[in-house]
Amino acid sequence: MAEPANVAAVEEQISSAARTLGSAVLGREVNADEFEALTTILRAATEALKHGHGFVKRLASQVQEERTTENVEEFFEDVIKTD
């Protein structure tokens, strides 16, 4: 997302990837909430990648470590606080 002209292309790829990946994992089309959540994660990962892959690797390691002791919902309830 470094070049302004490239932002639209990256956003298109994020949307496409979210739909394709979500459908492959779930075996059906993603719903609006699933699509929004997945695009948010992919957008954050691409932004982090702009600043180096170290953050992405640390986040992935943390998620993998947490997955050994709790399910995904519990992890994100602890990490992401909703109002």
C-alpha positions in Angstrom: 0.0 0.0 0.0 3.0 2.3 -0.4 1.9 3.9 -3.7 -1.4 5.7 -3.8 -2.2 4.2 -7.2 -1.5 0.8 -5.8 -3.9 1.1 -2.8 -7.0 0.3 -4.9 -5.3 -2.8 -6.4 -4.2 -4.0 -3.0 -7.8 -3.5 -1.6 -9.2 -5.5 -4.6 -6.7 -8.3 -3.8 -7.6 -8.3 -0.1 -11.3 -8.5 -0.9 -10.8 -11.3 -3.4 -8.5 -13.2 -1.1 -11.0 -12.9 1.8 -13.8 -14.2 -0.3 -11.7 -17.0 -1.8 -10.0 -18.1 1.4 -13.2 -17.8 3.5 -15.2 -19.9 1.0 -12.4 -22.5 0.8 -12.2 -22.8 4.6 -16.0 -22.8 5.3 -17.1 -24.7 2.2 -19.6 -21.9 1.4 -19.7 -18.2 0.7 -18.7 -16.0 3.6 -21.4 -13.9 5.2 -21.0 -10.1 5.6 -19.6 -10.4 9.2 -17.1 -13.1 8.2 -16.0 -11.1 5.2 -15.5 -7.9 7.2 -13.5 -9.7 9.9 -11.3 -11.5 7.4 -10.7 -8.3 5.3 -9.8 -6.4 8.5 -7.2 -9.1 9.4 -5.7 -9.2 5.9 -5.6 -5.4 5.7 -3.8 -5.2 9.1 -1.4 -7.9 7.9 -0.6 -6.0 4.7 -0.1 -2.8 6.6 2.3 -4.6 9.1 4.1 -6.1 6.2 4.9 -2.7 4.8 6.9 -2.1 8.0 8.7 -5.4 8.0 7.8 -9.0 8.3 8.9 -9.3 11.9 5.6 -8.1 13.4 3.6 -10.5 11.2 5.8 -13.4 12.3 5.5 -12.4 16.0 1.7 -12.2 15.7 1.5 -15.5 13.9 3.6 -17.1 16.6 1.4 -15.7 19.4 -1.7 -16.9 17.7 -0.2 -20.4 17.2 0.9 -20.5 20.9 -2.5 -19.4 22.1 -4.3 -21.9 19.9 -2.7 -24.7 21.9 -4.5 -23.6 25.1 -7.7 -22.0 24.0 -10.0 -21.8 21.0 -10.0 -19.0 18.5 -13.1 -17.3 20.0 -11.5 -17.2 23.5 -8.3 -15.8 22.1 -10.0 -12.9 20.3 -12.3 -12.2 23.2 -9.1 -11.6 25.3 -7.2 -9.7 22.6 -10.0 -7.7 21.0 -12.3 -5.9 23.4 -15.6 -4.9 21.9 -17.9 -2.2 23.3 
